[in-house]
Amino acid sequence: MTLYTLLLIAAAVITLALAIWAIKLWREVFQNQAKIREYKKQHRDFLISSIRLISAAVVNEQVNLSEACIRLRFLLENIDENILKHADFSVIDTMYLATKDMPTHDERHSLRPNKLNALDKERVELETQYRQEIIQAAKKLLVYSF
């Protein structure tokens, strides 16, 4: 065998090994893409389920309306930001924007009672003002096709 033949055989073996390795890597890429698609679907299903759960709690008056709007806004935003621009659901964003800077949890406990009462009064007034619109939005979210 000549040197040329040996080099040609070596090149063919190396090419075959690289081709097998490339096929293996492509198979892993496709499997990873399938896993990512499945994860995204599960995540989206979880978001939709959470939206429907909170919406049902709003309709059944089992949750504070401002808290529900804060939670719904983040969930809806993660599915599609444009949903919040829809006329049926814009009240959720409106309520969120009106209450987002109000203190929660430990921040609330550090406030003086008169300041806390003023903020609570403002929040209750907002909830009263937007109550029917929020409930209507929640009813529509229960049947919305995401």
Protein Blocks (a to p, Z undefined) as FASTA:
>chain_A
ZZklmmmmmmmmmmmmmmmmmmmmmmmmmmmmmmmmmmmmmmmmmmmmmmmmmmmmmmno
pacfklmmmmmmmmmmmmomklmmpmklmmmmmmmmmmmmpcehjlmmmpcfklmmmmmm
mmmmmmmmmmmmmmmmmmmmmmocZZ
